[in-house]
Every structure is written in structure tokens, then in C-alpha cells.
């Protein structure tokens, strides 16, 4: 009796259904607003800027002449150099700092960890122009509550602190303080998904906290670290607010074209050359795409547990 019921159930499951299953459109409906915004404010402007870069606003620019003008402009190479040095300072500090803080918090889980996550996140609540103004006041000896310490280090005025030679380090400090908190929380949340059985097995095998962090925790959250690196790179290449505000305040530190984004802004709204400004936007896009695709496809970012 049991065998016949089982056989019938298997046969009914294997038999083709008499009606076709309809496609569930729920996911597509929720996705449509994002696709519309992506087309209007993402892909659309990108395609338009490519057209402007090659043929001008109304077809007045010779083919690729704007690329030549940008590459030969005396402001392009210094701006590219400044952004490159900034990224070389900021990205390693960002990755090492975020990973180190997240590992320490995960090792000391409890009330202390929760309080410290809040402390790390608080600076990120002040971003953009407000963050630049805040740090300007904090680093100017005549305004900062740490003025005696700054004067003891040999800085008697804000112009000495905000010197051209110090700008990349200052901007890296600004970016780190405003961005570290959210990434620490994201990476800490990823570590929370690590099975306690795995950590207990490592402890039984004699693995200490340092060895466990390097050999178990870090490899299991490596995709989150790579994701952070890709987004931080894209954000860093587009540096604009910090050098623009510092130059607006001091009128002597930096320049209107200190970064690539500033250079494009100056081309568009000071020189009136929108074709060349579009070229700068395309260069930024190419840098982000090439670097992002290299990091993604040279790693196992898209691999799954089944693939492995």
C-alpha cells in the first residue's frame, strides 16, 4: 500500500503540468524604478558626455580634438599626480585600518564592541562640506581646541598646516575619519556570519587570536574587503569637495584644478569648454572601470561555495 502511494506521488511529480506556469513580474516591478533612474541619471548622462567629448555640444568640435586638448593642458598632469598620491596614501590606510578595527571588535564582542562601533560611526555623520569646515577649525591653531599641541609641533597658523605639501595627507585623514565607521560596521557584520563551530574548532586546534584572524576570519570576509576597496577607489578618484573648499577658504592653498574633478569643473564653468570637461569625466570613468574590473576578475569575487 505504501509503495503504491509513493509510486503514484512520484509519477504525478514527474508528469508535465497541464498549465503553464506564468512568469512572476513582482521582482521586475520593484526593479523598474531603479532602472529608470539609472537610465536617466547614470547611463544617459554618460552617453551624452561621450557625444559631447567627441563632437561638441552642437557638432562644433572636431573628432577627438577635446582629448588632445585635455592631455596637453598644463593642469592635467599635476591633477592626475595629486589624485594618484592621495589614493596611494588613503587606500592602504583605509583597508588596514578598517580590517584591523573590525577584527579587534569581533574579538571583543559584547557591550564594549557595541559602544566602540558607535564611536567609530559618529565621525561619518558629518560628511562633505561640513566635515571639511570642521577639520579646518580643528587643524587651525588659532581656532582649534588643540592649538597648544599644534603650536608645540611648530604650526603657528593655519597656512602652515594647510600647506600644499600637506594637502594629500590632510585629505586622506578627512576621508578616513568620515568613511571608516560605516565600513567597520559592514565588515563586523560580515564576521558575525562566521560559524561559531569553525572558530571553536580553530581554538581546539591551538590557533590563537592572531592566527585565527589571519587564516580564518580574513579569508572568509575577503570579498567584503574587495568590495570596500572598489567603492573607495571610485570615491577617491572623484575627489572634489575637500580641495575645492580648502582653496575657497584660503585662496592660496591648492588650486582650482588640484584634483581631476576640479580640473573638469574649471574647464566647464571657468573656461566654458564643456567638450574638454566631458573628456575629463570619461577619463574618470575609464580609470574606475579598469581598476574595478581588474580587481574583480583577478580575484574570486564572483565565485560561490558551489564553485569552490
C-alpha positions as CSV (number, residue, x, y, z in Angstrom):
1,X,0.0,0.0,0.0
2,X,2.8,2.4,1.0
3,X,4.8,1.6,-2.1
4,X,1.8,2.2,-4.4
5,X,1.2,5.6,-2.9
6,X,4.8,6.5,-3.2
7,X,4.9,5.4,-6.8
8,X,1.8,7.4,-7.6
9,X,3.3,10.5,-6.0
10,X,6.5,10.2,-7.9
11,X,4.6,9.7,-11.2
12,X,2.4,12.8,-10.5
13,X,5.5,14.9,-9.7
14,X,7.3,13.7,-12.9
15,X,4.3,14.2,-15.2
16,X,4.1,17.5,-17.1
17,X,1.8,20.0,-15.7
18,X,-1.4,20.8,-17.7
19,X,-1.0,24.5,-17.3
20,X,2.0,26.7,-18.0
21,X,3.5,28.5,-15.1
22,X,3.4,32.2,-15.5
23,X,6.4,34.5,-15.0
24,X,6.4,36.3,-11.7
25,X,6.7,40.0,-12.5
26,X,6.9,41.1,-8.9
27,X,10.7,41.4,-9.0
28,X,10.6,43.3,-12.3
29,X,8.1,45.8,-11.0
30,X,10.3,46.6,-8.0
31,X,13.3,46.9,-10.3
32,X,11.8,49.3,-12.8
33,X,12.2,52.5,-10.7
34,X,15.9,51.8,-10.2
35,X,16.4,51.0,-13.9
36,X,14.6,54.2,-14.9
37,X,16.7,56.3,-12.6
38,X,19.9,54.5,-13.7
39,X,19.0,55.3,-17.4
40,X,18.1,58.9,-16.7
41,X,20.8,59.9,-14.3
42,X,23.5,57.3,-15.0
43,X,23.7,55.8,-18.5
44,X,22.0,58.7,-20.2
45,X,24.5,61.4,-19.0
46,X,27.4,59.0,-19.6
47,X,26.4,58.5,-23.2
48,X,25.7,62.2,-23.6
49,X,29.1,63.1,-22.3
50,X,30.7,60.8,-24.7
51,X,28.9,62.5,-27.6
52,X,29.9,66.0,-26.2
53,X,33.5,64.9,-25.8
54,X,33.8,63.8,-29.5
55,X,31.6,66.2,-31.4
56,X,30.9,69.1,-29.0
57,X,27.6,70.5,-27.9
58,X,26.3,71.1,-31.4
59,X,28.8,69.2,-33.5
60,X,31.3,72.1,-33.4
61,X,34.2,70.1,-32.1
62,X,36.5,68.1,-34.4
63,X,36.6,64.4,-33.7
64,X,38.7,63.6,-30.6
65,X,40.2,67.2,-30.5
66,X,39.0,67.6,-26.9
67,X,41.0,64.6,-25.9
68,X,44.2,66.2,-27.3
69,X,43.4,69.5,-25.5
70,X,42.9,67.8,-22.2
71,X,46.1,65.7,-22.4
72,X,48.2,68.7,-23.4
73,X,46.7,71.0,-20.8
74,X,49.3,72.1,-18.2
75,X,46.8,71.4,-15.4
76,X,46.1,67.8,-16.3
77,X,49.3,66.0,-15.2
78,X,49.5,67.8,-11.8
79,X,45.9,67.0,-11.1
80,X,46.4,63.3,-12.0
81,X,49.6,63.2,-9.8
82,X,47.8,64.7,-6.8
83,X,44.9,62.2,-7.0
84,X,47.3,59.3,-7.5
85,X,49.3,60.2,-4.4
86,X,46.1,60.7,-2.5
87,X,44.9,57.2,-3.4
88,X,48.3,55.7,-2.6
89,X,48.1,57.1,0.9
90,X,44.4,56.7,1.6
91,X,43.5,53.3,0.2
92,X,46.2,51.3,2.2
93,X,45.4,53.2,5.4
94,X,41.6,52.7,4.8
95,X,41.9,48.9,4.2
96,X,44.4,48.2,7.0
97,X,42.5,50.5,9.5
98,X,39.1,49.1,8.7
99,X,40.2,45.4,8.7
100,X,42.2,45.9,11.9
101,X,39.4,47.6,13.8
102,X,36.8,45.1,12.7
103,X,38.9,42.2,13.8
104,X,39.6,43.8,17.2
105,X,35.8,44.5,17.7
106,X,34.9,40.9,16.7
107,X,37.4,39.5,19.1
108,X,35.9,41.6,21.9
109,X,32.2,41.0,21.3
110,X,29.8,42.4,23.8
111,X,28.9,45.9,25.2
112,X,32.4,47.2,24.6
113,X,32.2,46.3,20.9
114,X,28.8,47.9,20.5
115,X,29.9,51.1,22.2
116,X,33.1,51.3,20.0
117,X,31.1,50.7,16.8
118,X,29.0,53.8,17.7
119,X,32.2,55.8,18.4
120,X,33.7,54.8,15.1
121,X,30.5,55.6,13.2
122,X,29.9,59.1,14.7
123,X,32.5,60.9,12.6
124,X,30.8,59.6,9.5
125,X,27.7,61.5,10.4
126,X,29.5,64.7,9.5
127,X,30.4,64.5,5.8
128,X,31.0,66.6,2.8
129,X,31.5,70.4,3.3
130,X,30.6,70.2,6.9
131,X,33.4,67.7,7.5
132,X,35.9,70.0,5.7
133,X,34.9,73.0,7.8
134,X,35.1,71.1,11.0
135,X,38.6,69.7,10.3
136,X,39.7,73.1,9.1
137,X,38.8,74.5,12.5
138,X,40.4,71.6,14.3
139,X,43.7,72.0,12.4
140,X,43.9,75.8,12.6
141,X,46.0,76.6,15.7
142,X,44.1,79.9,16.2
143,X,40.7,78.1,16.2
144,X,41.4,74.6,17.3
145,X,41.0,73.4,20.9
146,X,44.2,71.5,20.3
147,X,46.0,74.8,19.5
148,X,48.7,74.4,22.1
149,X,49.6,70.9,20.8
150,X,49.7,72.2,17.2
151,X,51.9,75.1,18.2
152,X,54.2,72.7,20.1
153,X,54.6,70.8,16.8
154,X,55.7,74.0,15.1
155,X,52.5,75.1,13.5
156,X,51.6,78.7,14.4
157,X,49.0,79.4,11.8
158,X,46.5,77.7,9.6
159,X,48.5,78.4,6.4
160,X,51.4,76.4,7.8
161,X,49.1,73.4,8.5
162,X,47.3,73.7,5.2
163,X,50.4,73.9,3.1
164,X,50.4,72.4,-0.4
165,X,52.8,69.7,0.7
166,X,50.4,68.6,3.4
167,X,47.2,68.6,1.4
168,X,47.2,64.9,0.3
169,X,47.8,63.7,3.9
170,X,45.1,66.0,5.2
171,X,42.6,64.9,2.6
172,X,43.4,61.2,3.4
173,X,42.8,61.9,7.1
174,X,39.5,63.5,6.3
175,X,38.4,60.6,4.1
176,X,39.5,58.0,6.6
177,X,37.6,59.6,9.5
178,X,34.4,60.0,7.6
179,X,34.5,56.6,5.9
180,X,36.0,54.2,8.4
181,X,33.0,53.9,10.7
182,X,30.4,52.5,8.1
183,X,32.9,50.0,6.7
184,X,33.9,48.8,10.2
185,X,30.2,48.1,10.8
186,X,29.8,46.3,7.5
187,X,32.9,44.2,8.0
188,X,32.0,43.4,11.6
189,X,28.5,42.3,10.4
190,X,30.2,40.0,7.8
191,X,32.3,38.4,10.6
192,X,29.2,37.8,12.6
193,X,28.2,35.3,9.9
194,X,31.2,33.2,10.6
195,X,30.1,30.0,12.2
196,X,31.0,29.6,15.9
197,X,31.8,25.9,15.2
198,X,34.6,27.0,12.9
199,X,36.1,29.3,15.5
200,X,35.8,26.7,18.2
201,X,37.4,24.1,16.0
202,X,40.3,26.5,15.4
203,X,40.7,27.2,19.1
204,X,40.7,23.4,19.8
205,X,43.5,23.0,17.2
206,X,45.6,25.6,19.1
207,X,45.0,28.6,16.9
208,X,45.4,31.8,18.8
209,X,43.5,35.1,18.1
210,X,46.1,36.4,15.7
211,X,46.3,33.2,13.7
212,X,42.5,32.8,13.6
213,X,42.1,36.4,12.4
214,X,44.6,36.0,9.5
215,X,43.8,32.4,8.5
216,X,40.1,32.1,9.1
217,X,38.3,35.4,9.6
218,X,40.0,37.5,7.0
219,X,39.7,34.9,4.1
220,X,36.0,34.5,4.9
221,X,35.3,38.2,4.6
222,X,37.8,38.9,1.8
223,X,35.0,39.7,-0.7
224,X,33.7,42.4,1.6
225,X,37.2,43.9,1.8
226,X,37.5,43.9,-2.0
227,X,34.0,45.5,-2.3
228,X,35.1,48.2,0.1
229,X,38.3,48.7,-2.0
230,X,36.4,49.1,-5.3
231,X,33.9,51.6,-3.9
232,X,36.6,53.5,-2.0
233,X,38.7,53.8,-5.2
234,X,35.8,55.1,-7.2
235,X,35.1,57.6,-4.5
236,X,38.7,58.7,-4.2
237,X,39.2,59.2,-7.9
238,X,36.3,61.7,-7.8
239,X,37.8,63.9,-5.0
240,X,36.3,67.4,-5.3
241,X,34.7,68.8,-2.2
242,X,37.7,68.8,0.1
243,X,40.3,70.6,-2.2
244,X,37.6,72.9,-3.6
245,X,36.5,74.2,-0.1
246,X,40.1,74.5,1.2
247,X,41.0,76.6,-1.8
248,X,37.8,78.7,-1.4
249,X,38.7,79.4,2.2
250,X,42.4,80.1,1.9
251,X,42.7,81.4,-1.7
252,X,46.3,80.3,-1.6
253,X,46.5,76.6,-0.7
254,X,45.9,74.2,-3.6
255,X,44.4,75.4,-6.8
256,X,41.1,75.5,-8.7
257,X,42.4,72.4,-10.6
258,X,44.1,70.5,-7.8
259,X,42.1,67.3,-8.5
260,X,40.8,65.8,-11.7
261,X,37.2,66.6,-10.8
262,X,38.2,70.2,-10.0
263,X,40.0,70.3,-13.4
264,X,36.9,69.2,-15.2
265,X,34.8,71.8,-13.2
266,X,37.3,74.6,-14.2
267,X,37.1,73.6,-17.8
268,X,33.3,73.7,-17.9
269,X,32.5,76.7,-15.7
270,X,35.6,78.9,-15.9
271,X,36.9,78.2,-19.4
272,X,33.5,77.4,-21.0
273,X,34.9,74.3,-22.6
274,X,32.3,71.6,-22.0
275,X,33.7,69.2,-24.5
276,X,37.0,69.0,-22.6
277,X,35.2,68.8,-19.3
278,X,33.3,65.8,-20.7
279,X,36.6,64.2,-21.6
280,X,37.8,64.5,-18.0
281,X,34.5,62.8,-16.9
282,X,35.2,59.9,-19.4
283,X,38.8,59.6,-18.1
284,X,37.5,59.3,-14.6
285,X,35.0,56.6,-15.8
286,X,37.7,54.7,-17.6
287,X,40.0,54.7,-14.5
288,X,37.2,53.5,-12.2
289,X,36.1,50.8,-14.7
290,X,39.6,49.4,-15.5
291,X,40.7,49.4,-11.9
292,X,37.4,47.9,-10.7
293,X,37.2,45.2,-13.3
294,X,40.9,44.3,-12.8
295,X,40.3,43.8,-9.0
296,X,37.1,41.9,-9.5
297,X,38.2,39.5,-12.3
298,X,41.7,38.9,-10.9
299,X,40.1,37.6,-7.7
300,X,37.4,35.1,-6.8
301,X,34.9,37.9,-6.2
302,X,32.1,36.2,-8.2
303,X,32.9,32.7,-7.0
304,X,30.4,30.8,-4.8
305,X,30.8,28.0,-2.4
306,X,29.5,25.6,-5.0
307,X,32.2,26.8,-7.5
308,X,34.8,26.3,-4.8
